Amino acid sequence: MTPTVLITGASRGVGLELVRHYLARDARVLAIHRPGPTVPDALAALYAAHADHMRLIALDVRASSAVVNLAARLSERIDILVNNTGMLMGTGYAPSGNFVGGSLRSTLQVNATGPLFVAQSALSNMTRGGKIATILPIGDVRSLDLLDSDARQAAKAAVVRVMQSLASDLKSAGVAVALIHPGAVGPAPDGGEATLSLADSARGIISVIDALTLETSGRFFGYDGALVEG
């Protein structure tokens, strides 16, 4: 049976690469991207080539009301949910403001609250044996800013706790949950090229999801399948 995969953060980076790889596996992909006047070019190109296997959904996971209403927009059976909304603090993605009210709050919304609400919205359509994976790139990125580094660690701890709690809650429903680190796909600390290609990261993430079971639910894996200390 052809699986249906719901992917957030699908317009760029690892999310876009996951869309590409799942389409190559003949999956049906529901690709969530941030709202805007146009669909990002790379995602639009994939849709043009695979319209019969794709649906595009514009949604800002930072907007709680919009995420809560996602359930009303989902009619498909969902086999796999990939929450790929990771944000590194200090990259300019977070709104300006103080530590508590600005960057940290936005980071938690994108990485913890948003994915939890997306999961809750998808659950009514998720099959028994379904899988939920949250991509978590924060936590081991070095920073000269101690406050920024502390915020990343706080965000990581919150996301891990939320997803582990979700894994416990969903075991009886037959749904497995995992956190996955995508590897060093961003710029190298010295400004050089990434040490890992997006394609290799996506292939690894998909392999981890394929191998996920209720027995391993709640664990934090690297893209290579190795356990990450949470």
N, C-alpha and C positions, 0 to 999 in steps of 0.2 A: 504494500500500500504506500502511495506517495505521501511523505510526511509534510505537514504544514509547519513552517517555522516563522515565528514572530520575532523580529530583530529591531531593537531600538538603536538610536545613534547610527542609522544605516547609510548616511550620506557621505561618510568619509572614513579614512583610516581602517582600523580593524573591522568596524561594522560593515563598511562597504565591501571589504574583502570577504567577509563571511557571507554576505548576500551573493557575491559572485560564486563562491565555492558551493553554497547550497543549491544554487541554480544549476551548476554543473552536475550536481548529483540528482537532478530532476525533481528537487523539492519544490513545493509551492511556498513562496516567501511573501510575508507581510512586512513591508519595510517602513519603519517609522523614522521620520526625519523632522527636523525643526521647521516650523512654519516660516514661509517667506514668499516673496512675490513670484518666485520660480523654484522649480525643483532643481537642486544642484546638478550640474551637467553630467557628472559620472553616473549618478543614480538614474537620471533621466535616460541616459544611453542604455543602461541595463534594462530599464523598463521597456524601452522601444524595441529591444531585441527579444524580450521574454514576457510580453504583456499577458500571455495566456497562463503564465506561472507566477505572476507578481501582482501585488496591490500596494499602492503607496498610501501612507497615512501620515498626514501632517499633524504633529503633536509636540508641544513643549513640555517635557517631563518636569520642568520646574514649576509648572502651573498646576497645583493640586486639583483644582476643580476640573480642568481639562482631562487630567489623567483618570480621575474618578469616573468621568463620563465615557472613557474609552470602551467600557464593556458594551455600551449601546451601539458602538461602531463595529463590533466584531461579530461576524456571523459564521465564520469558518471554524471547523474543528482545529484545535491547536495541539500539536504534538510536542513542540519545543519552543520555549521562550528564551531568548538571549537578551539580557539587559546589558547593553553596551553603551553606557552613559558616563563612563569614568571621566573625571575632570581633575586635572592637576592644578592646585592652587598656585597663584602667581603667574598664570599663563595669559591672563587678560580675559579669560572666559567669564570669570565671576564678576559681578557688579562691584563697583567701588564702594567703600564703606569701611566701618571699623571691623576688627577681627571677629567679634561675636555676631554682629548684625549683618556683615557683608560676606566676605569670602567664605568663612566657615559655614554660615547658614546655607549659602548657595551650594557649597560642596556637599553638605549633608542632604540637601534636597535632591540633587542630581544623582548622588551615589547610593543613598539609603532610602529616603522617603519615596522618591519617584519610582525606583525599581519595585518597592514593596507594593505600591498602588497599582503599578502595571501588572504585577503578578496576580493581585487580587482581581483585577479586571479580566485577566485571561483565564482564571481558574474555572469559571462557569462553562468555558468552551474547551477546557483541556481534557484530554483523554486520560484514562487510568493508564499508568505507565509513562505519563508525560514527564518532561524534564525542564527544569528552570536553571539557567546558568547566568551568573552575574560576573561580568568582566571587571576586574578590580586592578587598575594600574597604579593606584596610589599606595604609598607606604614604604617604598624603598628608593624613592627618588631623592637624591642628595640636594640640599639647599644650604646656602650660606646664611639664610635668614632663619634663625632659631624659631621664631614665632610661626613662620610659615611651615617649617618642618614639624613642629608640634601639632599644628592644625591638620596636617596630612595624617599624622599618626592617630589623632582623635577621630578623624573621618574614617580611617581604615577600621579602627576598633568598632565604631558604630555600625558600619556596613557588615562586618563579619558577624557581629552579634545579631543583627536583624535577619541575615540570611540563615544563620544557624537555627534561630528560633523558627523561621519559616520552614526549614527542613524538618524540624521536629513536629510541627503542626501538620505537615502534609504527608507524613509517612503513611498514615491510615488511609489517605486518599490514593495512595499508590503513585505519588508524584515525588521525584527525586530532585534535590537542589544542590548546586555546587557553586563555589566561587572559583574563578580562574584568573590567574595572572597572565597577561598576554605576552610577557617577555619584554626585552629592551627594543621596542620598535620605534621609540622616539629618537630624537637627535642624541648622539653620544655626548658625554659630559665635556669633551674637548671640542665640541662643535662639528665633529666629523659625521660620517654616515652612520645610520642605525646598524647595530650589530646583528639584528634579526629582521628579515624581510616580512612585510605584511602577509604575504602569501604563506610563508612557513608558520607564522603565528596563527593564522586562521586555520590552516590544516591541523596544527596541534590542538587548538581549542576544540575543533570538531571531533577529533579523536577522543579527547577527554569526555566530551558530551556523549559520544557513542558508548563509551565504556562505563558511564555513570549508572549506578544501581541504587536501590534503596539502602543497601548495606553500606555504601560509600557516601550516601547523602549527608550534606552538612559540612563536608570537608573543603579545604582550600587547596587547589591544585595549581601548579605551574602549567604553562601551555604544553610542556613536555610530559605531563602526567605525574611529575614528582610532587609530593606533598609540600606545601608551603606552611611554615610556622605561622599560625594565626595569632 
